[in-house]
Amino acid sequence: MAYNIYETEALVLGLAPVRERGLAVALLTRELGFVRARAEGVRTIQSKMRANLITYARVTVALVRGRNEWCITGVSVLDSFAPLFIDSVRGVCAARILHLYGRLIPDEETGHEVLFDDLTTGLALLADNGLAYDALEVLLVVRALWHLGYLPHDEKLIHLLCKDCALSALVDDAAAMRPHAVLVINRTLADTHL
């Protein structure tokens, strides 16, 4: 039986050991949405994929749909976002953002390319020391909640949802609106039981 191999860009949201040699990998892919996949044999010393499966990394991954789950057959790193590992504050901020995205996006739901692009751009900006990480976190969460249909209409936050604006240009506006945005985010998460 022939299997289709899907090669796509993805963000590694999390890794968990499975048995002696495997890993369960949580991926946010550009085309397939949120995917849970298994990588067999990657915890052995001779594994070629071992060095490429890094939490927070942007990777190109080859996936095969098995009977009950996705299996990873190949992976290569596009960007490891290494500065996030050096600065613990930015690393914790990235972990919170990725955890929330993992909770918000349903498994294998397509059509979230904008979220993927926002998140990869946001992680690259977060790795850059020049931007306010707290404002960037608020900006990414507001945009994710709006895109997924959770965020109620709010005139004060409408400027942060600009599709044609670069994220880096919106960070200063997000910093100015941060107290109101945090209030709206917390109310939205409480109302939707997320």
Phi and psi in degrees as a GROMACS rama.xvg file:
@    title "Ramachandran Plot"
@    xaxis  label "Phi"
@    yaxis  label "Psi"
@TYPE xy
-87.2983  139.099  ALA-2
-110.502  144.435  TYR-3
-84.1174  133.664  ASN-4
-102.008  122.588  ILE-5
-101.139  118.101  TYR-6
-106.236  124.203  GLU-7
-148.02  160.516  THR-8
-82.8199  142.449  GLU-9
-150.393  159.643  ALA-10
-109.461  132.585  LEU-11
-83.8438  110.049  VAL-12
-85.9152  -29.0088  LEU-13
-171.107  157.833  GLY-14
-132.782  141.429  LEU-15
-143.136  136.087  ALA-16
-66.4429  142.808  PRO-17
-130.315  119.9  VAL-18
53.6161  -149.04  ARG-19
-80.7738  -36.025  GLU-20
-122.774  -6.15934  ARG-21
-102.264  169.72  GLY-22
-134.099  139.481  LEU-23
-93.1573  127.809  ALA-24
-121.202  127.945  VAL-25
-97.1762  121.7  ALA-26
-123.462  140.376  LEU-27
-107.301  107.592  LEU-28
-98.7083  157.594  THR-29
-70.6779  -44.1977  ARG-30
-94.4555  -33.1075  GLU-31
-100.658  -4.18081  LEU-32
78.3598  -147.323  GLY-33
-80.8421  124.299  PHE-34
-130.263  135.021  VAL-35
-103.409  124.343  ARG-36
-130.798  163.062  ALA-37
-116.305  136.916  ARG-38
-119.298  111.954  ALA-39
-88.5122  139.244  GLU-40
75.239  9.51652  GLY-41
-80.8741  -10.3963  VAL-42
-92.5335  3.00497  ARG-43
-84.716  155.896  THR-44
-64.7677  -35.1445  ILE-45
-83.0495  0.671894  GLN-46
-67.5468  133.459  SER-47
-81.8389  -22.3174  LYS-48
-85.7559  -14.4144  MET-49
-53.2728  -47.2716  ARG-50
-74.6252  -15.9278  ALA-51
-95.4537  -14.1506  ASN-52
-93.0586  92.7331  LEU-53
-121.807  133.726  ILE-54
-60.4738  139.754  THR-55
79.0791  -9.73766  TYR-56
-74.336  149.104  ALA-57
-96.5703  122.338  ARG-58
-131.219  161.693  VAL-59
-101.25  124.525  THR-60
-124.639  141.15  VAL-61
-104.03  121.839  ALA-62
-118.308  142.99  LEU-63
-123.596  133.231  VAL-64
-83.4197  113.736  ARG-65
-85.6103  -166.566  GLY-66
-64.6608  -45.2464  ARG-67
-119.888  -9.30169  ASN-68
-155.929  167.538  GLU-69
-84.5492  144.109  TRP-70
-122.919  138.081  CYS-71
-90.1468  125.86  ILE-72
-108.473  -15.203  THR-73
-165.698  150.99  GLY-74
-154.769  141.444  VAL-75
-140.642  141.68  SER-76
-81.1315  131.12  VAL-77
-96.7589  -41.4505  LEU-78
-153.927  126.515  ASP-79
-92.0625  -9.03301  SER-80
51.0283  46.4832  PHE-81
-54.0013  -37.4578  ALA-82
-60.4908  -21.7521  PRO-83
-68.1107  -25.668  LEU-84
-80.7441  -24.6415  PHE-85
-78.3737  -45.7517  ILE-86
-95.1248  111.32  ASP-87
-66.1717  -31.2807  SER-88
-66.2704  -45.8061  VAL-89
-69.8456  -33.8096  ARG-90
-64.3066  -41.7981  GLY-91
-66.1705  -39.3403  VAL-92
-62.1984  -45.2808  CYS-93
-61.7256  -41.1271  ALA-94
-62.937  -41.0142  ALA-95
-63.5239  -43.4752  ARG-96
-63.2869  -48.4533  ILE-97
-65.0111  -37.1626  LEU-98
-64.2913  -43.5696  HIS-99
-65.2276  -43.035  LEU-100
-59.5442  -41.1225  TYR-101
-62.5775  -33.2696  GLY-102
-77.2722  -34.3435  ARG-103
-78.5477  -39.2072  LEU-104
-87.7354  122.207  ILE-105
-66.1432  154.187  PRO-106
-60.1365  131.222  ASP-107
53.9047  33.3108  GLU-108
-95.624  120.467  GLU-109
-87.1687  173.18  THR-110
94.1011  16.2134  GLY-111
-113.559  36.5899  HIS-112
-62.08  -35.5084  GLU-113
-63.6101  -42.166  VAL-114
-63.2255  -42.387  LEU-115
-61.8114  -45.6959  PHE-116
-63.7336  -43.0857  ASP-117
-58.9398  -44.5054  ASP-118
-68.2771  -42.6364  LEU-119
-66.0496  -40.8501  THR-120
-65.2926  -42.0268  THR-121
-63.1587  -40.7787  GLY-122
-66.2633  -37.6663  LEU-123
-64.5998  -40.6007  ALA-124
-68.1342  -36.804  LEU-125
-66.1101  -35.2368  LEU-126
-69.0781  -22.0954  ALA-127
-82.1973  128.522  ASP-128
-74.5719  -5.9475  ASN-129
-79.9566  -13.5179  GLY-130
-107.082  154.188  LEU-131
-73.6065  112.555  ALA-132
-66.4798  -34.6079  TYR-133
-67.9474  -37.4891  ASP-134
-69.3811  -38.5499  ALA-135
-65.3309  -39.2224  LEU-136
-61.1389  -46.67  GLU-137
-61.6017  -43.2452  VAL-138
-60.5901  -46.8261  LEU-139
-64.6821  -38.752  LEU-140
-70.0633  -42.7469  VAL-141
-60.5216  -45.371  VAL-142
-65.7051  -37.3275  ARG-143
-67.0516  -45.9957  ALA-144
-62.2614  -38.9893  LEU-145
-67.5949  -45.5496  TRP-146
-62.731  -35.8196  HIS-147
-85.1978  -2.50581  LEU-148
87.761  12.9126  GLY-149
-89.1859  -31.2878  TYR-150
-76.9963  126.271  LEU-151
-71.3863  159.459  PRO-152
-63.9343  128.351  HIS-153
-142.014  115.71  ASP-154
-60.2481  -32.8245  GLU-155
-70.4594  -28.8547  LYS-156
-97.6051  -3.37732  LEU-157
-61.211  -32.1262  ILE-158
-65.7817  -30.4854  HIS-159
-71.6623  -12.2112  LEU-160
-97.1988  9.75938  LEU-161
-57.8575  123.097  CYS-162
-75.5515  -32.5214  LYS-163
-91.295  -4.89088  ASP-164
-87.8785  143.716  CYS-165
-73.7461  143.315  ALA-166
-58.2427  -39.1364  LEU-167
-62.2708  -29.7934  SER-168
-75.9515  -20.5329  ALA-169
-94.5611  -8.24155  LEU-170
-63.3883  -41.9071  VAL-171
-63.619  -39.6333  ASP-172
-65.7094  -38.3709  ASP-173
-65.5682  -35.777  ALA-174
-64.7319  -39.0311  ALA-175
-69.7077  -32.507  ALA-176
-97.2717  7.12938  MET-177
-53.8519  -48.3091  ARG-178
-59.8843  -43.068  PRO-179
-68.0653  -41.6234  HIS-180
-63.3573  -41.0273  ALA-181
-63.1234  -40.1138  VAL-182
-61.2154  -46.2883  LEU-183
-65.7439  -41.5911  VAL-184
-61.4426  -48.9453  ILE-185
-62.9728  -40.3762  ASN-186
-65.5534  -41.8943  ARG-187
-63.0152  -46.1457  THR-188
-64.8256  -36.8512  LEU-189
-69.2993  -42.3904  ALA-190
-66.9873  -32.5929  ASP-191
-95.2338  -0.0599899  THR-192
58.7845  38.4835  HIS-193
